[in-house]
């Protein structure tokens, strides 16, 4: 990947992650918790969201290394479950809002790509626009898939916890402090023939084909 494409990819990833977090905060407020708004997190201003490692360093390393799986994140939006009207169910809805936003962005990007072929446009300009739209779709699908993995503290864990009894759910979610290490271990070391990275890549490829890319 050349430097220009890498830079564009990083910008798209950062803002896709920011929209992901804003969606969490927006839905949380609709369900009774204004914490994100009160802390100034319902804004597109990147300085309120960027985490130096997760938003910049990690995705940049993955992009420049040519990794097939590129991941990044903004600072998590604060949510106080005690303010939510129906704690566990509402927390699952708040968690689902982020990946759903990324899926919607990817779907809009895919529709824009299809529309690109229906209008007269200079070939070089068309190729450039196509590349940007494809990156938008690609990275947003990746963000959605990655965040739906049911390993704490990812969004998928809070959704999966809804089907567990409350005591077991609390024990499961308490793994969030070490979950990121479990996640990176599974990405780096396949177990019993199962590769988490390979699973994500295959699901990404399937999703892109489903969108007609």
ABEGO torsion letter per residue (X at the ends): XBAAAAAAAAAAAAAAAAAAAAAAAAAAAAAGBAAAAAAGABBABAAAABBAAAAAAAAAAAAAAGBABBBBBBBBBBBBAAABABAAAAAAAAAAAAAAAAAAAAAAAAAAAAAAAABBBBAAAAAAAAAAAAAAAAAAAAAAAAAABBBOABAAAAAAAAABBAAAAAAAAAAAAAAAAAAAAAAABBBGGBBAAAAAAAAAAAAAAAAGX
